Structure formats: C-alpha cells, structure tokens
Amino acid sequence: MSKRKSIVSSFGDLTGDSPPAKQDTKSDEKQKAPGRVAAGIIGTTQRTLSQLREERDQLLADAQSADKILQLDAQKIDPSPFQDRLPDDNPDAFESFKQSLAEEGQQVPITVRIHADQPDRYQIVYGHRRWRALKELGQPIKAILVDYSDRDLVVAQGIENASRQDLSWIERALFADEMHRAGLKPKDIKAALNVDDAQLSKFRYVIKQVGAPLIQLIGRAPGIGRPRWIELADRLKEGVDEDRLLDTLSTDKVQTNLSPDDRFGLTLKLAKPEKPSTQRAPSLSLGEVGTLQRGKNEVRIKLKKQHQVEFANFLEREMDTLLEKYNRLRKES
C-alpha cells in the first residue's frame, strides 16, 4: 500500500466509495466513536507534517459529508489548550460575523478532539471563532472529530495558521512558544510556522524579554511588526519597572479606550529607561588648593597644578587620622 493510500485510509471510509479495509482481530474489538476520524496506525506514532497536511486536506474534502459531521453542544466544547490567537479587540467585526452565522447557518464544521483529561468533553483544533459565535447564539456546533495527540494538535494549528494572513507577528511568536513548551522539536516548529532559524530566535527573544502577561495586556497589535517588538524587548532587557507597566496596562481606562497598537505605543514609551541626570552638584571650594565635587556614588577632588603632589602626599599621611575621626563621629551620632 502506498504512503498516500495508507494515510487516507486512516480516516476510515469517509466518502462511502472505498471498500472496507481489512483489520486484525484487535482492531475489530476497538469501537470508534460515531463520526470520528480515526487515526489508524499513525495514531500510535507521531504524525509527520506532511501527514497532518494530508489529513487536513482530507477533512476539508469531506466537510460536506453530513454523515461524518457531529452535532455537539457548545457547552461541552473547550478551546485548544494551546493558544494561537489573542482576543479579538474588534467587537463590531465579531458581531457582524455572528450575525452572518445566525442568518446563513454554519457552513463549515469546526474540528475537535476528545478532551485530554475529560473524556465527555471536546477540545477545538480549528474553528475557535465559529465556536464562540455559535455558543453565544445558543446553537449546536457542527464538528468533525479527530484523534490528535497534543503534538498533533499544536502542529495542526500551526499548519492552519500558516495559511492565514491576519495573524499578527506577536501571535505567531506566542504560538511558537506554545509549541516549544509542548515539547516539539525546532524543525517541526519552523515547518509549522514556515520560518527559519533567525526568525525563530527572534520569537524566543521577544517572548523571553517581554513576557506573556505583558503581551496579553497589549493584545494582538496587528500594526506592530518584528522591529518594534524587538525594540521593546531590548528596552525591557536594560532594566525597567515591569510591575509599573503591568499595573498601567491593566487599568480599565487603558484596556477600554486604547487599541492594541496604541497600548503597545504606551508600553514602549513607559519602557524607555530613564537617562541619568547630567546636572552636577555644586563644587565645594578648597580655596587656592582646588575644588571638591560630590556625585551620587563618588567624591572628586580637583587640585590646582602647583598643589597636586604636595596635597596628595598630605592626604596620604593624614588618611588614617581622618578615617579614625570619621568613624568616631559616626559612632557618637
């Protein structure tokens, strides 16, 4: 059997045209959930990217097959445990999308898997926006059920997102981090997001320096690309009061009145390290000998040329006496 045939046959008889595949006794004893796209033999191993792509294409091709589509209660479906999108800050666009679903119905099923920890629930692979809209409408969800591991799930989401044009740069960086924490190899992450080593390195740098909590408060920031995110990461690396940033960004005024791009601009402005003051303290005159300049962490004595050697020798001779007097006065005070 060819590789293509074995992969497609792992979905079961989706079209009804293919003859039933021969199965051993153990396979016959294992019952499949109604409408579930079975993983077959590749379910016991880690799928390759090409296999996942073929599975996705097969799912799309069979989306119109009503006997393979489940009707699920939206309340029994949870989001993917791996976040690939930040919340949408455009309520008008979402309301318009929801209205179209209410009027025209759900044309394309979402894709789900059995919940990793709760077998009576489901988790979304594709279709978070459709699920959210239909849930708010109180309507059942059309869904195709797949047998995906955590690794399969995040790679499948990455493949799906690679073809989307509206993902912001920081959303792709966050998803790369999700895949990394899920244990995926760098080669799989790069293939899923269609990026090279340099881009993956920049993703990691920004996530490490900025941090997920601050990114969540900023939001999708669709107008902010890689250079400005790296600029923010560089500033935070230099040392900034991050608690102040988090407190400012989390206020209702900022979250309600500013767009994600504006919230990023505010963060970048607040993250600018303060420049040390160039203003010097007034000099203390030492008469004809010179001047004494006090700084934040130092004291400088500037001597006139004719006193440099003689006064330096004097200080050296008297230093022990001066220190003894200084310490005595400190104790007395």
Phi, psi and omega in degrees: 000135181288162179300316181300316183294320182292325180291313181295322181292342180291348178274355186082187181276084184286327186264340183086357182265338185275142177291150181298135179282149178289137180230150177280175185297319181297321179293322180295329184286338182271115182274143179261147177293146180302133177076002184278137175276106187287148181276339181062212186293329181283354175289339180271356178233175177276126180292149173274165179299320181295323178294319179295322178297317180295322179296317179299314179299322179294320178299315180297320181294329183262009184298336182271000180276099188299329183285353178255005183251130179271153170253111185246150173286125182301332181289345180261009181246133178246156176296164173300143177290350181247109185284125176243356177226143171271159182305143180282124182267011180248086183297329181295318179295321180292320179296323178294319178297316180297321179296322179294323177293322180295324183275320186256346182084169180279112183273325184244124179294153169275170178242132183227165170231165174295137180304137184297330184243345182231098187297347178266008180233174183231159174234144186279136170262304175234144170106032181300319184292319178296319179298315182296317182295313181292328176296317178293331178280349181074027182255153175292161185250130171279129185213150171253134184260128179239160181255088185242137170282176177301317181297314178302320184297310183291324178292320178298318177297320179298318179297317179297317183288334181299333182267001181265142184263349187261002177289130178282166182299318183288330176295320177294323178295318179296320181290325174300321178293321177300315180294321179298315181290340176279356176094011179288148178285149180307323181297325179288322179296315180297320180291320182294324182261356180058052179232165178257183182300318182297316180294318179298322178297321179292321175306309184296320182297313182294316180298319181293315185281321183276316179088143183299320181301317180290321178298319179298322180289327177289312179100194188297324181045062185298336181271002183253119182260190185304312185302319183284328174294321178293323176300317178296318179298319179297318181294319179293329178294328181289344179109102181223152177288092185289330177299322178296318179298313182297319179297318181293314183292334185275355180293149179300323182299315181289314183294328184273319190265343183250139175286165177304320179297320179291324177295324175296315180301320178295318180297317180297321179294316181288336182276002180287118182300141179289134178282138178297143181295133179267357181282126181268151175289153179302145179280146175261124183286134172254030180068221183285351181285319182158212181224159176241128182243122179261128174249187182295318183233018183203160175233127181245135174248119179255115185259146173289153190307316185289347181251357188301308184288311185296315182289325177298319177295322179298313179299319181297318180291322186267359187300316181299317179296318179297317180295320179298316179295319179298313181294324179294317180294324178297318181292322181292329181275000000 
